[in-house]
Amino acid sequence: MKREQILLLVVLLLLALMSWSLFSDEGVARVRPGVRSMELPRAGGVEVVVDFDLEDSSRDVFREPRETEPLEPLPLVLPPLEAMATLLPPPIPDSGADYWSRHLLLTPGPLPGDINELVTEDGVTEDSEYASLDESQASGTLESSEEDLLKLYDSVRINGLDQRWGRILNDDRYSLISGSSDLVFQEVDPATGSDRFSPSHFAPENYVSFRFADTLRNQIEIRVRALPQSSGSIENRLESIAWLLDQGHADSLAFTRAESVAEKTTELSGEDIQTWLALGDVWERTFKWDRAFSLYAGMAGIQASRTPLKGIQPQVFARSSAPRARLGRILERLGMDSEAETQYRSGVDLSDGNPEVLQLLGRLLTRTGRAMEAIPLLQQADRQYRPRRAPGALANGVALGEAYLAVGDFESAAQAFGEVQRTGGAAAQVLDASAGGAASAYLSGQFSDALSQANDAIEIFGADWKLLYMRGIAAAANGEPAGEVVRDLRAASKSAGLDAAPALAALAFWLNSLGHDEDAQEKLDEALKLSPKLPYARYLRARWARENHDLSSANEDLRFLISYFPRCGAVLGELAWLLNQEGRHALAEVAFRRAVGEAPEWGDASLRRGLNLLQLNQVEEARVSLSQVEDSNLENARQNALAWAAYLEGDVQAAVGEFALLQDNLRSQEEHPQAVFADTWQRRIQERSSTVRWTDDFNGQIPRPQWDVRTAARNGVEPRVRGGSLRIAGTHAKAGETRAFRALRALSFRSASCLWTVGNGHRGEAGVGIALESRRRRSWGFQVFRAHDSGIRWKLTSGAKGKMGELNQQVIPGQLVEVRFALDREVSPPELVVWVGQEEAYRGPEPRLKTPTGDIILELFANTVNALPVDVALDQTELVYIQE
């Protein structure tokens, strides 16, 4: 048998035996060792999760060892933003700040012209108050007409041709009867106003008639003396009382006579409630509120005074709501709104058909922020007033329009004001309705219509301050000349008296927008002095404070406004951006969310909210907010924000693409701030993605291969790694320098930093530096070193030129000194900045580093002037450069 066949049989036999032993249970049982029980020790006091403290570890144990590492992503930098949209001055009457953001939140354009330019339709500038007068008026030579003389002087007609002007001097002048009373008359010269001769006495037969001057005082006295003294003249007397009260501010005598007439009227008809209410009106208008309150309380059956007025019939008057309405009115004037409301509601519960109490309650509810509750009451009062032209009915129509404004229903407000205008003719309440109609159009964003309505009202009622104010702000919003705007607002503020705060605040806003900042601040201060809680003035102060970086003052004013007007989108947006500037991004997001909810069309709020979310690193939420920006003026800033969103997600290519797309859209506007921003950050992001950090803490036994420790070590001392540092230590064989350096491509260099120290036995100079070398020839260098006197100096060499500087620092043997070099290549020529410790040692342009050839080296050197010991060490070195 052949050898190969025998070997095959042996192998097959062995394989058969192995297979049988593997699949046979008996075989397994015979070779298995005996089964023994295993006792496990009880585990106790052992932490399941162990926290390994890796803070002091030299590297992340899960990171692959590499010579270099990428730099951290660039921190988010917001694109340049235009000033936030601002609120235009609100109208009078106003809706309240909650509705300002609908149509008044704008970025107003510059008004044409200068604030001192007033141009007529003919193009003639009105430079003086005489521009509208003719020559005779301007020169003061206008002859006095008989109509003017009647307003100035008493007169006596002697006969058909002889009429004399002067003053009737009789003591009982208002009791004189023409044709039966003797006259004492002082004649005057009408041309000069001086007396002629001495007083003359005219017997009844010596004159035909006399007449008192047409002055308000004479009218008052004549009208009062003409009143009949009978109970049948009550209506006439009540009308006279109302007329006298209207004249009281022009002549205080009217108030005195009104009180006497009212008291006499109650005596003539004490059972008529209107006579007592008229007396109460007189006391209210003359600020005798205690007497008026006692009167109304007595009429309502409330014992408010120990000496009640005689003639009051509480058992009759208490069934009327009028006394309750008057009590509430006084309480409201005293600031006791809750008590006033109680009286008003008591009057309403009497259901006597008196619309006055409904109107007063409605006005109170509107003023205290419950306009929705007020509207049904005012509508009910409107149905009860008869006739429709009555002053109370017109006043109720104005109140209804103001209530509609307060709930943001500007269309219904315009209808209510329009009804008063159509019904009231030239009544005083129509003036308020005209202002309300203009305000409704203004709040609706119909600035041209508001201006037209204000102009029409001024033609009818003259230059009332409310109408001037409305014309001024509507003209400004409509882009009319600056001179006209400022003229109207100044006139309104001067004629409004104690109510001038809104006009002053509006004037401040437009002066500021026209560049007159000091005048604007002065007017705003005046407004706040008159009305410290005026919402618009507080808003302006907060906005200007934020723009001037006075964030604490702005915060105080904005939180005040939020407490009263929590739905004002503009105020919420201002507060949100202020919180962002303070770095409180989470709170800013809350405010931004509310601002966008109240003013969804305000693209600036959505844009800034998106940026704030990026700062919170909530990129997806930021993208949603940025997608809501539909304002074309904000599109470029939005594009830059989207680029940052992509970068923060780690998608460098997408970020670069977004920046590039924006630059392409603005290719014809290279200087556009958004284009400049996109170009700058596109380059920075691209450079950052290829920039690496190389560090060396010298933990090994020999220098890493990047260090050259031999080329410049020819004086008997060789740089070595010892004790975690690169050290040049020993004794020079002769005068000279020993160096160790690390080279890299010059165009790639961005920064370097290191720690170095000098030993106690070192003699000579030693330090660190960077230099530009090509083929071992140095063309530029900057060194920081310890001099012989232990002081720190620096030396810059550029070609054959050089300069030195000295720092106010000393090198203590063994103490580490930190040196940092940073090269900014974004400027041309590049700028080098050198820090030693926390002190900036040098900053300046370096033209040789603009397009260098060769290598930048980081070096450690020791220099002696003789064979002296050296001891200098380098530790914790870092280089940042572009990786090829």
DRENZATI-968679 format. One record per residue (C-alpha): residue in one letter; x negated, y, z negated. Coordinates in steps of 0.25 Angstrom, whole numbers, plus 5000, padded with zeros to 4 digits. Example, Ala and Ser with C-alpha at 12.3 -4.5 7.8 and 13.67 -1.06 7.14 Angstrom:
a495149824969;s494549964971;
This chain:
m500050005000;k499550135003;r499150234992;e500150344996;q501350244995;i500850204981;l500750344977;l502150374982;l502750254974;v502050304961;v502650444963;l504050394966;l503950304953;l503550414944;l504650504950;a505650394947;l505250384933;m505250534930;s506650544936;w507150434928;s506650484915;l507250624918;f508650574921;s508750464910;d509350494897;e508650384890;g507350434894;v507650574890;a508050524876;r506850444874;v505950564877;r506750674870;p506250714857;g507150704845;v508150814843;r507850904831;s508751014825;m508151154827;e508351244815;l508351394819;p507951494809;r509151594805;a508951724811;g509151844801;g508751994801;v508451994816;e508852114825;v509552054837;v509052184845;v507652234843;d507352384847;f505952384852;d505352524851;l504652544864;e504452694861;d502952684859;s502852574870;s501852614881;r502852584892;d504152534895;v504052374893;f505152354904;r504452444914;e503552394925;p502152444922;r501752554932;e500652654934;t501652764936;e503152794933;p504152884940;l504553014933;e505853034926;p506953084935;l507053234936;p507953304926;l509253354932;v509153504936;l510453574940;p510553644953;p510753794953;l512153834950;e512853964953;a513554034942;m514753964937;a516154024942;t516654124933;l518054174928;l518554304934;p519154394924;p520554344921;p521854434924;i522754504915;p523754444911;d522854314910;s523154164911;g522154134900;a520754074902;d521253934904;y521753964919;w520554064923;s519853954929;r520853924940;h520554044949;l519654134941;l518454044940;l517654094952;t516254144956;p516654294960;g515854354972;p515154484970;l516154604971;p515854704983;g515354844980;d514854904967;i515654934954;n515555084956;e516055084971;l517555114973;v517955124987;t519255164993;e519955115005;d519255225013;g517955185008;v517755315000;t517055284986;e517755334974;d516655404966;s517555494957;e518855504950;y519255614960;a519155524973;s520655504974;l520955654971;d521155764981;e520255884981;s521255964973;q521355864962;a519855844961;s519555994960;g520656014949;t521356124957;l522756054958;e523856154954;s524756114943;s526156074948;e527456094941;e527555944938;d526255954931;l526656074923;l527956004918;k527055894912;l526155994905;y527056114900;d528356154894;s529156244903;v530156354902;r530956404914;i531256554913;n532056564926;g532156494939;l530756544943;d530056554930;q529556424923;r528456434912;w527556324907;g527056314893;r527456254879;i528756264872;l528356294857;n529656274850;d529556184837;d530856114841;r530456114856;y531155974858;s532456034852;l532556154862;i533756164871;s533556234884;g534356364885;s534656374870;s533256364863;d532256474861;l530856434867;v529456464862;f528556444875;q527056454877;e526856484892;v525556424898;d524856444911;p525056314919;a523756334927;t522856344914;g523756294903;s523456414894;d524556494887;r525156614893;f525456724883;s526056694869;p527356594867;s528656654873;h530056644867;f531156604876;a532556624872;p533656534878;e534056644888;n532656664893;y532356534899;v533056434908;s532456304903;f531256234897;r530556104898;f529556024890;a528355974897;d528455834902;t527555764892;l527755634885;r527955704871;n529055794876;q529755674883;i529655594870;e530255714861;i531355744871;r531755604873;v531855574858;r532655704855;a533555664867;l533955534861;p535455534856;q535655494841;s536755394843;s536955244842;g537355254857;s536055294861;i535255164856;e534855114870;n534355254874;r533555264861;l532955124863;e532455164877;s531855294871;i531155214860;a530555124870;w530155244879;l529455304867;l528655184863;d528155174878;q527655324876;g527055304863;h525655274867;a525655404875;d526155484864;s526255434850;l527455524847;a528255424856;f528055324845;t528555414834;r529755454841;a530055314845;e530055274830;s531055384826;v531955354838;a531955204834;e532255224820;k533355324823;t533955214833;t534055114822;e534855204814;l535755234825;s535955084829;g535354994818;e536254874822;d535554874836;i534354784835;q533654854847;t533554984838;w532754904828;l531854834838;a531554974844;l531155024831;g530254894829;d529654924843;v529255064839;w528555014826;e527854904834;r527355004844;t526855094833;f526154984826;k527054984814;w527154834814;d527454814799;r528754904801;a529154834814;f528954694808;s529754734796;l530854784805;y530854654814;a530854564801;g531954634795;m532754624808;a532454474809;g532954454794;i531554434789;q531254524776;a529854574780;s529954714773;r530454754759;t531054884766;p531854834777;l532354934787;k533754984785;g534754944796;i534154814800;q535154704801;p534454574800;q535654494800;v535954544814;f534454564819;a533954424814;r534854354825;s533954424836;s532654374840;a532154514843;p531554544828;r530854404829;a530254444842;r529754574836;l529254504824;g528454414832;r527954524841;i527354594829;l526754464823;e526154434837;r525454574837;l524854544823;g524254414829;m525254324821;d525654234833;s526154114825;e527054204817;a527554284830;e527854154837;t528754114825;q529554244826;y529654234841;r530154084840;s531154124829;g531654234839;v531754134850;d532554034841;l533654144839;s533954134854;d534554264855;g534254284870;n533154384867;p532054364877;e531054454870;v530654344859;l530554244870;q529554334878;l528754364865;l528654214861;g528254184876;r527154294876;l526554244862;l526554094867;t525854144880;r524854224872;t524554104863;g524254004874;r525653944875;a526154004888;m526753874892;e527753884880;a527954024883;i528454014897;p529853954894;l530054064884;l529654174893;q530554114904;q531754104895;a531454254891;d531454294906;r532854234908;q533354314896;y532854444900;r533854544906;p533754624914;r532554574921;r531854714922;a531954734907;p530554754901;g530654634892;a530954544904;l529754604912;a528854574900;n529354434899;g529054414914;v527654454912;a527554364899;l528054254908;g526954274918;e525854284908;a526354154902;y526254084916;l524854144918;a524454084904;v524853944909;g524153954922;d525453964931;f524954084939;e526054074950;s527254074939;a526554194933;a526454274946;q527954244948;a528354294934;f527454424935;g528054444949;e529454434944;v529154544934;q528554634945;r529754614954;t530754644942;g530054754934;g529854864944;a528854964937;a529054914923;a527854904914;q527954754913;v527754744928;l526354794926;d526054674918;a526754584928;s525954644939;a524654614932;g525154474929;g525454454944;a524054494947;a523454404936;s524254284942;a523654304956;y522254324950;l522354204941;s522854124954;g521554174961;q522354264970;f521454384968;s521854464980;d523354454976;a523054494962;l522254614967;s523454654975;q524454634964;a523554724955;n523454834965;d524954834967;a525254844952;i524254964951;e524955034961;i526255024953;f525855034939;g524455114940;a523155074934;d523554984922;w522354914916;k522954774918;l523154804933;l521854864935;y521154744928;m521954654937;r521554734950;g520154734945;i519954584943;a520754544955;a519954634964;a518654574958;a519154434961;n519554474975;g518154534978;e518554684978;p517454794977;a516754794963;g517054944961;e518554914961;v518454804952;v517654874942;r518455004943;d519754924940;l519154844928;r518554964922;a519855044923;a520654924917;s519654914905;k519755064902;s521255074902;a521554944895;g521054994881;l520954884871;d521454784882;a520254804891;a519454674887;p519954594900;a519554714909;l518254734902;a517954584904;a518354584918;l517454704921;a516254634914;f516454514923;w516454594936;l515354684931;n514454564928;s514754504942;l514354634948;g513054634941;h513354734930;d512954644919;e512754744908;d514054814911;a514754684911;q514254644898;e514654774892;k516054764897;l516154614892;d515754664878;e516854774878;a517854664882;l517454574871;k517454684861;l518854714865;s519354574865;p518354474859;k519154354863;l519454394877;p519254264885;y518654314898;a517654404891;r517254284882;y517054204895;l516254304901;r515354324889;a515154174888;r514854154903;w513854274903;a513154214890;r513054084897;e512454144909;n511454214900;h511154084892;d511754134879;l512453994878;s512854004863;s513654134866;a514254074878;n514653954871;e515354024860;d516254104870;l516553984879;r516953904867;f517854014862;l518554014876;i518653864876;s519453874863;y520453964869;f520453914883;p520053774884;r520553754898;c519753864904;g518853794915;a517853914916;v517553924902;l517453764901;g516453774912;e515653884906;l515553804893;a515253674900;w514053744908;l513553814895;l513553674888;n512753624900;q511753734898;e511653704884;g511353554887;r512653504881;h513053424894;a514053324887;l514853444882;a514653514895;e515353394902;v516553404893;a516653554896;f516453534911;r517453424911;r518553514905;a518153634914;v518253554927;g519653504922;e520153644920;a519453704933;p519353584942;e519053674954;w517853734947;g516753664955;d515653734947;a516153664934;s516153524942;l514753554947;r514153594933;r514953474927;g514253384937;l512853444934;n513153424919;l513553284921;l512253264928;q511453314916;l512253214908;n511753104918;q513253074921;v512953064936;e514253004941;e515053094933;a514253214938;r514553164953;v516053164950;s515953304945;l515153354956;s516053294966;q517153384961;v516353514965;e517053564978;d516553704978;s515753724990;n514853824983;l514453724973;e514153614984;n512653634984;a512453624969;r513353504969;q512453434979;n511253464971;a511953404959;l512353274967;a510853264970;w510453264956;a511553164953;a510953074963;y509553094956;l510053074942;e510552934947;g509152904952;d509452914967;v508353004972;q508652984986;a510053024984;a509653144977;v508653194987;g509753164998;e510753254990;f509753364989;a509353355004;l510853365008;l510953495000;q509753555007;d510253515020;n511553585017;l510853705013;r509753705024;s510053845028;q510053895014;e508653845009;e508653944998;h509953904992;p509753874977;q510453734979;a509553704991;v508253744984;f508753664972;a508953544981;d507653554988;t506853574975;w507553454968;q507453364980;r505953384980;r505853364965;i506653234965;q505953174977;e504553214971;r505053154957;s505453024963;s503953004968;t503253064956;v502652974946;r502052984932;w500652914930;t500252904915;d499052844908;d498952824893;f497652754894;n498052634887;g497152534894;q495652504893;i495152574906;p495652684914;r496752664924;p496252654938;q496852794942;w495852854933;d494452884938;v493452884926;r492152854934;t492052964945;a491853074935;a491153004924;r489653024927;n489153084914;g489052954906;v490452954901;e491552874907;p493052894904;r493652774897;v495052734892;r494952734876;g495952724866;g497152764875;s496452874883;l495452904894;r494252954887;i492953024891;a492053004879;g490552994878;t489353084881;h489053154894;a487653114899;k487553264905;a488353384907;g489653354916;e491053304916;t491753174915;r493053154921;a494153044922;f495253074932;r496553024939;a496753064953;l498053074961;r498453134974;a498553284973;l499853314980;s500553204971;f500053274957;r501153334949;s500753334934;a499753274924;s499753274909;c498753214899;l498253214885;w496853234882;t495953254870;v494453284867;g493653204857;n492953264845;g491553244851;h491853304865;r490953414869;g491253504881;e492553514890;a493553414891;g494953404897;v495953364908;g496253424921;i496853404935;a496053434948;l496253424963;e495153344969;s494853294983;r493653194986;r493153224972;r493153374974;r493953464965;s494653584971;w495553614960;g495753584945;f496353614932;q495753574919;v496153584904;f495053564894;r494453584881;a493253684881;h492053684872;d492753764862;s493953664861;g494853754868;i495753714879;r495453784893;w495953754907;k495253774920;l495753784934;t494853774946;s495353794960;g494153784970;a493153874966;k494053954957;g494453924943;k495053984931;m495153944916;g496053964904;e496053944889;l497153884880;n497453924866;q497253774862;q496153694856;v495753544858;i495653474845;p494753344847;g495653224848;q496953304850;l497753274863;v497953384873;e499053374883;v498853434897;r499853434908;f499653474922;a500953504931;l500953544946;d502153604951;r502253584966;e503553644969;v502953784969;s501953824979;p500753824976;p500953714965;e500953764951;l500053694940;v500453704926;v499553654915;w499953634900;v499053604889;g499953554877;q501153644877;e500453764883;e500453794897;a499053814901;y499153854916;r500153874927;g499853924941;p499853894955;e498853794961;p498753814977;r497653704978;l498753604973;k499753644984;t499253544995;p498053474988;t497253364994;g496553264985;d496853224971;i497353284958;i496553224947;l496853224932;e495553224924;l494953214910;f493653274909;a492553304899;n491453404903;t490153434895;v488953534898;n487953434893;a487853284888;l488953294878;p489953204872;v491353204878;d492653144873;v493953174880;a495153084882;l496353084891;d497753024886;q499153004891;t498953054906;e500153074915;l500153104930;v501353144938;y501253134953;i501953094966;q501752944969;e501352924984;
